[in-house]
């Protein structure tokens, strides 16, 4: 491991951080505890933290990198970090992604060292934190775990703890115009290119601790951003019935996961609310991407400019799924699942507002 700049590192571990004082110390402790047969450097890019994140990071033998000036764009920061890195291999590891074993780094970069000529991008297994809610834990186990579930999905990738060769990213940098899912956009685009497509490799034995207990407001913001990005990346036309059907299916999975776990039964009423917030906002994000194009904003790919782009601003007929979602919101609000009438919580208010906006064709 490079500590005094005496040896050129094989690997550059790039850590992006912002207001992570509670976790950045544990993350860097885990990084510097790695047992490797190669030298590595650690570069921290602190995005104007207002807490003690930078102070804590400075206790470790890291090199600081100042992000580019101007409005934050993840692709722009990532590209600048890659250009600045000294290693042949770059590892991205968020400041809140805590290595859970001393071979995390070796496991993550092993495929890159075994076959340096084939373009590859590896990503780690993200374990839920001890304080993760049951549903966050369930989602994490499905997305990561042994990899069987994610293998059945159209596409899955996460940059939070990942690795590739620096030369590959210099040749094909991240898109600097996209605000969300810049990692998925890069991986999808380059895994499908005609010449030397990039292999995306899941590394289940490269373990980090990384999860978030998002509030409803945070979920809404994230899924709206991801909806806009997915519209641009995959080109799927926005479809409210499809989103609501997805929410219904995931709610059933949630309940199947929670019912055998009595300690987590308090999450049963909130499951449909959270799924509704996620999927409705994903639909809204996709719709906003279409409006951006019609107003001269960021261009979508050719395949995404379909004439069947969502509901066209018209009032949507109330499908069976919409009726079910509305009923579930009423049940949460009125405490029917608990057997007693409950006051209107902020969660129920937010969810019911989402349903009203969908019914009224908001955004036309």
DAGIMO-V129107 format. One record per backbone hydrogen bond with DSSP energy under -0.5 kcal/mol. CO is the residue of the C=O (numbers start at 0). NH is the residue of the N-H. E is the energy in kcal/mol with one decimal. If there is no record, write none. Layout:
# DAGIMO-V129107
[[CO	NH	E] [CO	NH	E]]
This chain:
# DAGIMO-V129107
[[0	2	-0.5] [9	87	-0.9] [9	88	-2.4] [10	12	-0.5] [10	40	-2.3] [11	13	-0.7] [11	90	-3.1] [12	14	-0.6] [12	42	-3.0] [13	15	-0.6] [13	92	-2.5] [14	44	-3.1] [15	94	-1.9] [16	46	-3.4] [19	22	-1.6] [19	23	-2.9] [22	26	-2.3] [23	27	-2.5] [24	28	-2.3] [25	29	-2.1] [26	30	-2.1] [27	31	-2.6] [28	32	-0.8] [30	33	-1.5] [33	35	-0.7] [38	9	-2.2] [38	10	-1.5] [39	1	-1.8] [40	12	-3.0] [41	62	-2.5] [42	14	-3.3] [42	44	-0.5] [43	45	-0.7] [43	64	-2.6] [44	16	-2.6] [44	46	-0.6] [45	47	-1.7] [51	55	-2.6] [52	56	-2.5] [53	57	-2.1] [55	58	-1.4] [56	59	-1.8] [59	61	-2.7] [62	43	-2.3] [72	76	-2.0] [73	77	-2.7] [74	78	-2.5] [75	79	-2.0] [76	80	-2.3] [77	81	-2.4] [78	82	-2.2] [79	83	-1.7] [80	84	-1.5] [87	165	-2.7] [87	166	-0.5] [88	11	-2.7] [89	91	-0.5] [89	163	-2.0] [90	13	-3.8] [90	92	-0.5] [91	161	-2.3] [93	96	-2.0] [95	97	-0.8] [96	98	-0.5] [97	208	-2.7] [100	103	-1.4] [101	34	-2.8] [102	106	-2.8] [103	107	-2.2] [104	108	-2.1] [105	109	-1.1] [108	111	-0.8] [108	112	-1.6] [109	113	-2.3] [110	114	-1.5] [114	117	-0.7] [118	198	-2.5] [119	164	-0.6] [120	200	-2.5] [121	162	-2.5] [122	202	-2.8] [123	125	-0.6] [124	126	-0.7] [124	207	-2.3] [126	209	-2.7] [128	131	-1.9] [132	136	-2.5] [133	137	-2.4] [134	138	-2.5] [135	139	-2.3] [136	140	-2.5] [137	141	-2.0] [138	142	-2.5] [139	143	-2.4] [141	149	-0.5] [143	146	-2.1] [146	150	-1.5] [147	151	-0.6] [148	151	-1.5] [149	152	-1.2] [159	93	-2.6] [160	123	-3.0] [161	91	-2.1] [162	121	-2.8] [163	89	-2.7] [164	167	-0.6] [164	168	-1.2] [165	169	-2.0] [166	170	-1.9] [167	171	-2.3] [177	74	-0.6] [180	184	-2.4] [181	185	-1.8] [182	186	-2.6] [183	187	-3.0] [184	188	-2.4] [185	189	-2.5] [186	190	-1.8] [187	191	-0.8] [189	197	-2.4] [193	195	-0.5] [197	199	-0.5] [198	120	-2.6] [198	200	-0.6] [200	122	-2.3] [201	203	-0.6] [202	124	-0.8] [202	205	-1.7] [204	206	-1.0] [205	124	-2.6] [206	99	-2.5] [206	100	-0.6] [207	126	-3.4] [207	209	-0.6] [208	97	-2.0] [211	213	-1.2] [214	218	-2.7] [215	219	-2.6] [216	220	-2.1] [217	221	-2.5] [218	222	-2.9] [219	223	-2.0] [220	224	-2.1] [221	225	-2.6] [222	226	-2.2] [223	227	-1.9] [224	228	-2.0] [225	229	-3.2] [226	230	-2.0] [227	231	-1.4] [228	232	-2.7] [229	233	-2.7] [229	234	-0.9] [230	234	-0.8] [231	300	-0.6] [237	309	-0.8] [238	242	-2.0] [239	243	-2.7] [240	244	-2.3] [241	245	-2.0] [242	246	-2.2] [243	247	-2.3] [244	248	-2.5] [245	249	-2.5] [246	250	-2.1] [247	251	-1.9] [248	252	-1.9] [249	253	-2.6] [250	254	-2.6] [251	255	-2.3] [252	256	-1.9] [253	257	-2.5] [254	258	-2.7] [255	259	-0.6] [257	260	-2.3] [259	261	-0.5] [260	263	-2.5] [261	264	-1.6] [263	266	-1.8] [264	267	-1.8] [266	270	-1.2] [267	270	-0.8] [267	271	-0.6] [268	272	-0.6] [269	273	-2.6] [270	274	-2.3] [271	275	-2.2] [272	276	-2.5] [273	277	-2.4] [274	278	-2.6] [275	279	-2.5] [276	280	-1.7] [277	281	-1.9] [278	282	-2.2] [279	283	-2.3] [280	284	-2.4] [281	285	-2.0] [282	286	-2.4] [283	287	-2.5] [284	288	-1.7] [285	289	-1.5] [286	290	-2.2] [287	291	-2.1] [288	292	-1.7] [289	293	-2.3] [290	294	-1.4] [291	296	-4.5] [292	295	-1.8] [300	303	-0.9] [300	304	-0.7] [301	304	-1.0] [303	305	-1.9] [306	308	-1.0] [307	309	-1.3] [308	311	-0.9] [310	313	-1.7] [316	318	-1.1] [318	322	-2.3] [319	323	-2.4] [320	324	-2.6] [321	325	-2.6] [322	326	-2.6] [323	327	-2.4] [324	328	-2.2] [325	329	-2.3] [326	330	-2.2] [327	331	-2.3] [328	332	-2.6] [329	333	-2.6] [330	334	-0.9] [330	335	-1.5] [330	336	-0.6] [334	337	-0.7] [334	338	-0.8] [334	339	-1.4] [342	344	-0.7] [344	348	-2.5] [345	349	-2.8] [346	350	-2.4] [347	351	-3.0] [348	352	-2.2] [349	353	-2.0] [350	354	-2.0] [351	355	-2.3] [352	356	-2.4] [353	357	-2.0] [354	358	-2.5] [355	359	-2.2] [356	361	-2.6] [357	315	-0.5] [357	360	-1.3] [360	363	-1.1]]
